[in-house]
Amino acid sequence: MNPLSPLTRRDFLRTSSAAASVAAIGALDLGRTAHAAGSDVLKVGMVGCGGRNSGAVAEALTADPGTKLVAMCDIFRDRIASTLENIKAAKPAQCEVKDALCFTGFDGYKHVIEASDVVLIANAAKFHPLHALSAIQAGKHVFVEKPHGIDPRGIKMIQQAADLAREKKLSILSGLQSRFHSGYTETIQRIHDGAIGDIVSMEENFLRAPYRVTERKPEYTELQWQCSTQYHFRWLSGDDVPQSLVHNLDRSSWLLGNKPPIKCRGLGGRSTMVEPIYGDVFDHHSIIYEFNKGVKVYAFCRTTNGCYDENSSLISGTKGKASLLNCRIWGETNWRWQGSCNPYQIEHDRLFAGIRSGNLVNCGDYMARSTLIGIMGQLSCYTGKEITWEEVSKSDFYYPPKPEDCRDDMDPPTKPGPDGSYPTLAPGRTKLL
């Protein structure tokens, strides 16, 4: 990665040989022998067989040559089949998935957990807390993609999973990969050491086109259709602030001493992307977070075609400024990191090295907090109300149904109106907490 051209995980998935497709897993095998001292096989299972988990399994099999993919589940059988075919072609020696260990349906995760030592979870974010907690309860190590929940109830569950992992001496790795980027780490350390003085404010941007828009297949039921395009339905994804802007908000919290905001107020809605294929999520959000000492974080995300795009984390201080994604500081101090790294791979390297050595990874100190920062901003946009950290932390609100109550034959909680479009929430009229 060129540190002067910041990439998001999704950019990386599109452009990197590591994860643009599972067929490219072999390109990642750099002949590494690290962690090979652990001779026992680590059985890996996939909960979710879309693009993100295809990337995660690529990284897992590359991180440790003693890993074997043994089990998979997804809502859709054809997605399992195509992903498995690519993995077998790229890594035949590390792919031992039998037909009996391929599962569909909402309960498929239970069977994958049972068959695995390490569970990779990257499906609809609604289910991340339940699936992570279930795996930890079963004594399995876990990688769980962001966001780590979509509502306050889910965050309480993911925190429980992280606490239990620590107690049971298991690893739980977060998909908030910024924490594993060497350039970001050095830039933030320099800022903490005073390179730009006291932080005054930050600007966080994640502006892009809609993510993964797909046409509806005629044979799909309403439930299958919504699951196939889960990023566009609130009850499955939690919308774009916890889904995408969470990376930026995690970096902001990190810069501010791993602290939560005191309160936030948000503006959001749906202006352009109104066709049925865009489900019931908003297409723009603007949130102001207020932290200690009056520091404000101005956070923006948008998923609209034909508009200006930007992904950035910009910091203003009393003695200078910084662009975190460019690993650059200027003002009284002028500095730029010139290294390169792949944080997506590094996090899995550390996960499996830790499992082998006993130096386990537990990201619980920030994964719940950063996701809840995103959730409070999303809820503020939905309701039009100012929301405090204390308020959202105490809340047990969730988007129904509860993940453990989801069934293959159920009706989805949101349905299209007479024109085929899905109703969205109305700020000023919607009450959630």
C-alpha positions, 0 to 999 in steps of 0.5 A, spaced: 500 500 500 502 506 498 501 510 504 500 517 500 494 514 497 489 511 503 485 505 501 479 503 505 478 495 506 473 495 500 478 499 496 483 493 498 478 488 496 477 491 489 484 492 488 489 487 492 491 480 489 489 478 497 482 479 496 479 481 490 477 474 489 478 468 493 481 465 487 487 470 488 489 467 495 495 463 492 498 470 490 498 471 498 502 465 500 509 468 500 512 462 503 512 464 510 514 459 515 512 464 521 508 460 526 509 453 523 512 451 530 505 450 532 505 443 528 497 442 530 492 443 525 488 449 527 481 448 524 478 454 521 470 455 519 467 461 515 460 464 518 458 468 512 461 466 505 461 473 501 467 478 499 469 480 506 469 473 509 473 470 503 478 476 504 478 474 511 479 466 510 485 468 505 488 472 510 487 466 515 490 461 511 496 465 509 497 467 516 499 460 518 500 454 514 497 449 519 490 452 518 485 448 514 478 451 512 473 445 514 466 448 515 462 454 512 455 457 512 451 462 509 444 464 507 445 462 500 447 455 498 450 458 491 455 463 495 458 457 499 459 453 493 462 458 489 467 460 494 469 453 496 470 452 489 475 458 489 478 456 495 479 449 493 483 451 487 487 456 490 489 452 496 487 445 495 492 443 501 489 447 506 481 446 504 478 440 507 471 442 507 466 436 506 459 437 503 456 435 510 460 441 513 457 446 509 450 449 512 445 454 510 440 458 514 440 462 520 442 456 524 448 454 520 453 458 525 452 453 530 454 447 526 460 451 524 462 453 531 462 446 533 467 444 527 472 449 528 477 452 532 477 459 529 471 462 527 471 467 522 465 471 522 463 476 517 456 476 515 450 481 516 452 485 522 446 484 526 448 477 527 455 479 529 454 479 537 450 473 537 455 469 533 461 471 536 458 470 543 456 463 541 463 461 539 467 464 545 462 460 549 464 454 545 471 455 547 473 457 540 477 463 538 474 469 533 475 474 528 469 478 527 468 483 522 466 490 524 461 493 526 460 489 532 453 490 533 448 495 530 444 497 536 445 498 544 443 491 546 448 488 541 454 492 544 452 489 551 453 482 547 459 483 544 462 486 550 460 480 554 463 476 548 470 480 549 470 479 557 468 472 556 474 471 551 479 474 556 476 469 562 477 463 558 484 465 555 481 466 547 482 471 542 477 475 539 480 479 533 476 486 531 475 487 523 477 495 525 484 494 522 486 501 523 489 499 529 494 494 526 497 499 521 504 501 522 503 508 519 497 510 523 500 507 529 506 512 529 502 518 526 498 517 532 504 516 537 507 523 534 500 526 535 500 524 543 507 526 544 505 533 542 507 534 534 501 538 533 500 541 540 493 540 543 487 537 539 482 542 537 478 538 532 477 533 527 474 532 521 472 525 519 469 523 512 467 517 508 463 519 502 462 514 496 457 511 492 452 506 494 455 499 496 454 493 493 447 494 489 444 488 486 438 486 482 433 482 485 432 475 483 425 473 481 426 466 485 427 470 492 422 471 497 422 477 500 426 475 506 432 472 501 432 478 497 433 483 503 439 478 506 442 478 499 443 486 499 443 486 507 447 493 507 441 496 504 436 494 510 437 497 517 435 491 521 440 487 518 446 492 517 444 498 522 445 503 516 452 507 514 454 510 520 456 504 524 457 500 518 462 504 514 464 511 518 465 506 524 473 506 522 473 513 522 470 514 529 475 508 531 481 512 529 478 519 532 477 515 539 484 512 539 487 519 537 483 522 543 485 517 548 480 511 547 475 515 550 468 516 548 464 522 546 460 526 551 454 527 546 452 527 539 447 530 534 446 528 527 443 530 521 441 525 516 436 522 511 434 520 504 435 524 498 437 521 492 437 513 492 430 512 493 429 506 488 427 499 492 434 496 490 436 501 496 432 498 501 430 503 507 437 506 509 439 513 509 444 516 503 447 521 507 449 523 515 452 528 518 454 528 526 458 532 531 461 529 537 463 532 543 469 530 547 472 532 553 475 539 553 470 541 548 474 537 542 469 536 537 469 531 531 465 533 525 463 526 522 460 525 515 458 519 511 454 519 504 452 513 499 450 517 493 452 516 486 455 522 482 457 526 488 464 528 490 468 522 494 473 522 500 475 518 505 479 521 510 481 523 518 483 530 518 486 533 525 487 540 527 491 542 533 494 548 536 501 547 533 499 544 526 495 539 523 495 531 521 492 527 515 492 520 519 490 516 512 496 519 509 500 519 515 502 526 515 503 532 520 505 539 518 505 546 521 511 547 527 513 539 525 513 537 518 513 529 518 511 524 513 511 516 514 514 513 508 513 505 510 508 500 507 504 495 510 498 491 510 494 491 516 488 486 513 494 481 513 497 483 519 491 482 524 491 475 522 498 474 522 498 476 530 491 472 531 494 466 529 501 467 532 498 469 538 494 462 538 500 458 537 504 462 542 499 463 548 500 471 547 492 472 545 489 478 542 483 481 545 480 487 542 475 488 547 477 495 549 475 498 543 471 494 539 465 495 543 466 502 544 467 504 537 461 501 534 457 504 540 460 511 538 457 509 531 450 507 533 449 513 537 450 517 531 446 513 527 440 514 532 441 521 533 440 522 525 434 517 525 431 521 531 433 528 530 435 528 537 441 529 541 444 523 544 448 522 550 453 517 551 450 515 558 443 515 555 446 510 549 450 506 554 444 504 558 439 503 553 437 496 551 434 498 544 435 493 539 432 493 531 427 487 532 427 481 531 432 479 536 438 475 532 436 469 536 429 469 534 430 469 526 428 463 522 428 461 515 421 462 514 420 468 518 417 475 515 422 480 515 420 486 519 420 491 514 416 491 507 415 495 501 410 500 500 405 500 494 410 503 490 415 497 491 420 502 495 421 501 503 419 506 508 425 510 512 425 513 518 423 520 519 427 525 524 423 529 529 418 524 528 421 517 530 423 515 537 427 509 538 431 510 545 
